[in-house]
Amino acid sequence: MARSFYRYLLRFRHGREEDPVVRFANGAYDDHSFPKGSADYEELSVYLELHGDYLESMVIFDELWEQFLHEA
């Protein structure tokens, strides 16, 4: 079974709060509707564009997505 992006994102939760990646990870953790089992870029990006008020920029998601793919 493929690892979900959410599980990958959680590794960034404990860091400096001024880091936008840490804020993204904490926001996703607190978002009970986040698609936690997904590893689908389209599903995640659409969700974040509609509901990811805690994500400062989609560039952050795109960069983390590339890292996620590279490390998977």
C-alpha positions as a Markdown table, in Angstrom:
| # | Residue | x | y | z |
|---|---|---|---|---|
| 1 | Met | 0.0 | 0.0 | 0.0 |
| 2 | Ala | 1.3 | 3.4 | -1.0 |
| 3 | Arg | 2.1 | 5.9 | 1.8 |
| 4 | Ser | -0.3 | 8.8 | 1.9 |
| 5 | Phe | 0.8 | 12.4 | 1.5 |
| 6 | Tyr | -0.7 | 13.2 | 4.9 |
| 7 | Arg | 1.6 | 10.7 | 6.6 |
| 8 | Tyr | 4.6 | 12.3 | 4.9 |
| 9 | Leu | 3.4 | 15.8 | 5.8 |
| 10 | Leu | 3.2 | 14.9 | 9.5 |
| 11 | Arg | 6.9 | 14.6 | 9.8 |
| 12 | Phe | 7.1 | 18.4 | 9.5 |
| 13 | Arg | 4.8 | 19.2 | 12.4 |
| 14 | His | 7.3 | 19.8 | 15.1 |
| 15 | Gly | 9.5 | 22.6 | 14.0 |
| 16 | Arg | 9.7 | 26.4 | 14.1 |
| 17 | Glu | 6.3 | 27.9 | 13.9 |
| 18 | Glu | 7.5 | 30.6 | 11.6 |
| 19 | Asp | 8.3 | 28.0 | 9.0 |
| 20 | Pro | 5.4 | 27.9 | 6.4 |
| 21 | Val | 5.9 | 24.1 | 6.0 |
| 22 | Val | 5.4 | 23.6 | 9.7 |
| 23 | Arg | 2.3 | 25.7 | 9.6 |
| 24 | Phe | 1.0 | 23.7 | 6.7 |
| 25 | Ala | 1.6 | 20.4 | 8.5 |
| 26 | Asn | 0.0 | 21.7 | 11.7 |
| 27 | Gly | -3.0 | 23.0 | 9.7 |
| 28 | Ala | -3.5 | 19.7 | 7.9 |
| 29 | Tyr | -3.3 | 17.9 | 11.2 |
| 30 | Asp | -6.0 | 20.1 | 12.7 |
| 31 | Asp | -8.1 | 19.8 | 9.5 |
| 32 | His | -10.4 | 16.8 | 10.2 |
| 33 | Ser | -11.6 | 16.8 | 6.6 |
| 34 | Phe | -8.1 | 16.6 | 5.1 |
| 35 | Pro | -8.0 | 13.6 | 2.7 |
| 36 | Lys | -5.6 | 11.6 | 5.0 |
| 37 | Gly | -5.4 | 8.4 | 2.9 |
| 38 | Ser | -4.8 | 10.1 | -0.4 |
| 39 | Ala | -1.6 | 10.0 | -2.5 |
| 40 | Asp | -3.3 | 11.6 | -5.5 |
| 41 | Tyr | -2.0 | 15.0 | -6.5 |
| 42 | Glu | -5.2 | 16.2 | -8.2 |
| 43 | Glu | -7.4 | 15.2 | -5.2 |
| 44 | Leu | -5.1 | 16.9 | -2.8 |
| 45 | Ser | -4.5 | 20.1 | -4.8 |
| 46 | Val | -8.3 | 20.6 | -5.4 |
| 47 | Tyr | -9.0 | 20.1 | -1.7 |
| 48 | Leu | -6.3 | 22.5 | -0.6 |
| 49 | Glu | -7.4 | 25.2 | -3.1 |
| 50 | Leu | -11.0 | 25.0 | -1.8 |
| 51 | His | -10.4 | 24.3 | 1.9 |
| 52 | Gly | -6.7 | 24.9 | 2.7 |
| 53 | Asp | -6.9 | 28.3 | 4.3 |
| 54 | Tyr | -4.0 | 27.4 | 6.5 |
| 55 | Leu | -1.7 | 26.9 | 3.4 |
| 56 | Glu | -0.1 | 30.2 | 2.6 |
| 57 | Ser | 0.8 | 29.2 | -1.0 |
| 58 | Met | 0.2 | 26.3 | -3.3 |
| 59 | Val | 3.9 | 26.5 | -4.1 |
| 60 | Ile | 4.6 | 25.0 | -0.7 |
| 61 | Phe | 2.4 | 22.1 | -1.5 |
| 62 | Asp | 4.0 | 21.6 | -4.9 |
| 63 | Glu | 7.5 | 21.6 | -3.4 |
| 64 | Leu | 6.5 | 19.1 | -0.7 |
| 65 | Trp | 4.7 | 17.0 | -3.3 |
| 66 | Glu | 7.9 | 16.7 | -5.3 |
| 67 | Gln | 9.9 | 15.7 | -2.2 |
| 68 | Phe | 7.1 | 13.2 | -1.4 |
| 69 | Leu | 7.4 | 11.6 | -4.8 |
| 70 | His | 11.2 | 11.6 | -4.7 |
| 71 | Glu | 11.3 | 9.9 | -1.2 |
| 72 | Ala | 8.4 | 7.4 | -1.9 |
